[in-house]
Amino acid sequence: MNHDLVSLAAIFSQLSLLAFGGGNSILPEMQRQVVEVHQWMSKADFSALFALAQAAPGPNMMVVTLVGWHVAGWPGVIVTSIAKFGPSSFVTVAAMHAWERFKHHSWRRYVQLGLVPMTAGLLAASAALIAEASDTQWVLGGITAAVALLSFKTKVHPLWLLALGSLVGLTGFGQF
């Protein structure tokens, strides 16, 4: 068996079990593994795959499949997809069964209150990681900050922000 496939399976099985609050919470560790530890791609390549995955319709963790494709082609797609989504699916089914079983216990509220800031922190770390890899010029950092502010303070749909970013990219702005 290909060593890269074994490594992909090990990495994404572990990441599957760490994805609290959604798949994007594991981006920092995913990027560390594929860029720094295994050196399968650069930070810029990882950021580009993430952007492509977010722009495409479908699950927000399509980046997993794209990493698998980049590293090992179709076998990588299959291995990373099963490794990322299999373990967490089994744990989710078990956890939801237990959650339902204890639905009248008061401690559930405290568990939920504790998980919210942890999830927010993981997602903020993911956003910072992608911004660091993508914002190679001060102009791009400014665009990132403006989009973050617009997303946070207004109800502008993210697709409009993506379209605006695409238009800015087409002009070559930020390529100096």
Secondary structure, DSSP 8 states (H G I E B T S, - for coil): --HHHHHHHHHHHHHHHH-TTSGGGGHHHHHIIIIIIS-SS-HHHHHHHHHHHHHSSS-TTHHHHHHHHHHHHHHHHHHHHHHHHHHHHHHHHHHHHHHHHTTT-THHHHHHHHHHHHHHHHHHHHHHHHHHHH--SHHHHHHHHHHHHHHHHS---HHHHHHHHHHHHHTTTT--
